[in-house]
Amino acid sequence: MENSIRLKAKGINFSVEVEGNISADKLKELRKLLEVIVSEDVADFDAYIEDELDYSLMEISPDLKRKNEFRSIAKELIYSEEEHLIKKITIKNIIKIKLNKSEKKVETNLNKDEWLSQISDVFSEVSKKNVSYGILHIITSVDEGEIDFLKDSFRKYLFFTPLKIFLTKKESLTKTNVEMILFGNDLMGTEADE
C-alpha cells in the first residue's frame, strides 16, 4: 500500500522537497535519510556557533575563553541578546614593601580610587537598565578582600541584573586586569539612566 506524501524542509545548509506516492518501507528509508541530513546540519550549525563565538569575543583574554562555563554562558547570550559590549580596565596595584631586621614583606593592594573612577567612567556610557546579563573577569594577584571589593563595586552598578564573575589568579605585582562583558539591547542607549 502506498501513501501520498508532500514534504518541504529547510535547514541551515539544506532544502528538501519530497512529493509523490511512497510505500511504508520506502517511507522508513526516507525518514532515516532525513535524520542523517538534519544531524549533519545540526553539527554544522554547532560548528558555526563556535566560530561565531570566537569571532564575537576575540577581544577577550585567552584565560577567560578557556573556561568552559564562560563559553557555555556566552554561547547562549550571544544568540539570545541583541548586543554585547566588552570593556577592559587595567588598574595599577599599590605595592608596599615592609623591611624588618628579620624579614622582608611585599604586599600588593588594589588601587581602589583608580578602580572606582574607571568603573564609573564605563557605566556613565552604558544604559544600565538595558543590561540583561553581566560577566566580570578579574585577573589579579591581590588578596580575597580586594577581590571582593572589585566584585561588590561592579554589583552596585548592576544591582538587579544577573551576573557571573570569574577569577584568574596571576602573579603580577604591578597590575590588575578586569574584563566586563555586558549583554542586552541598546546598551549605549540615548536615554540616560536615573
C-alpha positions in Angstrom: 0.0 0.0 0.0 1.3 3.4 -0.9 0.8 6.7 0.8 0.7 10.1 -0.7 3.4 12.4 0.7 4.3 16.0 0.3 7.1 17.4 2.4 9.2 20.6 2.4 12.0 21.1 4.9 14.7 23.7 5.2 17.8 23.8 7.4 21.0 25.9 7.6 22.7 24.1 4.7 19.9 22.2 3.0 16.5 22.4 1.5 14.5 19.2 0.7 11.3 18.7 -1.2 9.6 15.3 -1.4 6.4 14.7 -3.3 4.7 11.6 -4.6 3.5 8.2 -3.6 5.6 6.1 -1.3 5.3 2.7 0.3 5.7 2.2 4.1 9.1 0.6 3.6 10.4 3.5 1.5 8.9 5.9 4.0 11.2 4.4 6.7 14.2 4.8 4.4 13.2 8.4 3.6 12.9 9.1 7.4 16.4 7.7 8.0 17.8 9.8 5.2 16.2 12.9 6.5 17.6 12.2 10.0 21.1 12.0 8.6 20.7 15.3 6.7 19.3 17.0 9.8 22.0 15.7 12.1 24.7 16.9 9.7 23.1 20.2 9.5 22.9 20.5 13.4 26.6 19.6 13.6 27.4 22.3 11.0 25.3 24.8 13.0 27.1 23.9 16.2 30.5 24.5 14.5 29.1 27.8 13.1 28.1 28.9 16.6 31.6 28.1 18.0 33.2 30.1 15.1 30.9 33.0 15.6 31.5 32.9 19.4 35.3 33.1 18.9 34.9 36.0 16.4 32.4 37.9 18.6 34.6 37.6 21.7 38.1 37.8 20.1 39.0 40.8 22.4 38.5 38.6 25.5 41.6 37.2 27.2 42.6 33.6 26.5 42.3 32.9 30.2 38.5 33.6 30.1 38.0 31.9 26.7 39.4 28.6 28.1 36.8 28.5 30.9 34.1 26.0 29.8 31.4 27.6 32.0 32.1 31.0 30.4 31.9 29.6 26.8 28.6 27.9 27.7 27.1 31.1 29.1 28.5 33.3 26.3 27.3 31.0 23.6 23.7 31.2 24.8 23.8 35.0 25.4 25.5 35.9 22.1 22.4 34.5 20.3 19.7 35.4 22.7 20.7 39.0 23.3 20.8 41.7 20.6 24.1 43.3 21.7 27.2 42.7 23.8 29.7 45.2 24.9 33.2 44.4 26.1 35.1 46.8 28.4 38.5 46.3 29.8 40.1 48.1 32.7 43.7 47.9 33.9 44.4 49.1 37.5 47.8 49.8 38.8 48.4 47.9 42.0 49.9 49.6 45.0 53.0 47.7 46.2 54.1 48.0 49.8 57.4 46.7 50.9 58.0 46.3 54.6 61.5 45.8 55.8 62.3 44.5 59.3 65.6 43.3 60.6 64.5 39.7 60.3 62.2 39.7 57.2 61.1 41.4 54.1 57.4 41.5 53.3 55.8 42.6 50.0 52.1 43.4 49.8 50.1 44.0 46.7 47.0 46.1 47.1 44.4 47.3 44.7 44.3 51.0 43.8 40.7 51.4 44.9 40.4 55.0 43.8 41.6 54.2 40.3 39.1 51.3 40.1 36.2 53.4 41.3 37.0 56.1 38.8 37.4 53.8 35.8 34.3 51.7 36.5 32.3 54.9 37.0 33.5 56.1 33.5 32.5 52.7 32.0 29.0 52.8 33.4 28.5 56.5 32.6 28.5 55.4 28.9 26.2 52.4 29.4 22.4 52.3 29.7 22.4 50.1 32.8 18.6 49.5 32.6 19.2 47.8 29.2 21.8 45.4 30.5 20.2 41.9 30.9 23.3 40.0 31.9 26.8 40.9 33.0 30.1 38.9 33.2 33.1 40.1 35.1 36.5 38.6 34.8 39.2 39.6 37.3 42.9 38.8 36.6 44.9 39.6 39.6 47.3 38.6 42.4 45.6 40.7 45.1 44.0 39.1 48.2 40.4 38.0 48.6 39.3 41.1 50.4 40.5 43.3 47.5 38.8 40.9 45.0 35.5 41.2 47.0 35.8 45.0 46.7 36.0 44.7 42.9 33.0 42.4 42.8 30.9 44.4 45.2 31.5 47.7 43.3 30.6 46.0 40.0 27.4 44.6 41.5 26.4 48.1 42.7 26.1 49.3 39.1 24.0 46.2 38.0 22.1 45.5 41.2 19.1 43.8 39.7 21.0 42.2 36.7 22.1 38.5 36.7 25.9 38.4 37.0 28.6 35.8 36.6 32.1 36.5 38.0 35.2 34.7 37.0 38.6 34.9 38.7 42.0 34.1 37.3 44.9 34.4 39.8 48.1 35.5 38.2 51.3 36.6 39.9 51.6 40.1 38.6 52.5 42.6 41.3 52.0 45.7 39.2 48.5 45.5 37.8 45.0 44.0 38.0 43.1 43.5 34.8 39.3 43.4 34.6 37.2 42.4 31.7 33.5 43.2 31.6 31.1 41.8 29.1 27.6 43.2 29.1 24.7 41.7 27.2 21.4 43.4 26.4 19.6 45.7 24.0 20.6 49.3 23.1 23.5 49.2 25.7 24.7 52.6 24.7 21.2 53.9 24.6 20.4 57.6 24.2 18.2 57.7 27.3 20.3 58.4 30.4 19.8 56.2 33.4 18.4 57.8 36.5 
